[in-house]
Amino acid sequence: MASLSSDRYTPFTHQISETITTVPAVATDLTTTDTRIWQITVANTTAGALTFTLKDRQATPRYICAAVSIAANTTYILAWPEGQFGYSGLNWSGSGAGLEASVVGCYK
């Protein structure tokens, strides 16, 4: 596996906004071109558990996080030190209102 300092690593030119935003309750595209993410912080602001799903947008989507349960009033930090690649972009959703997230990543 190549490290981020590898000569083969090419960063994408556009940054995903790191602003805290509401995770949609229906599947919605976060990005629509090849994407690399390093970290997602997800906070559940409700009194009950909610799930968080993140997948790429290729013809047969691959799940990065498949319905991960986020406990009530809890913040999770999901990190990929070498980055996680999303072919054709990323799509995300929560199981209901009350999830907030920020993303560290970039896209083509």
Secondary structure, DSSP 8 states (H G I E B T S, - for coil): ---TTSTT----SEE---S-EE--SS-EEEESS-EEEEEEEEEE-SSS-EEEEEEE-SSS--EEEEEEEE-TTEEEEEEEEEEEEETT-EEEEESSTTEEEEEEEEE-
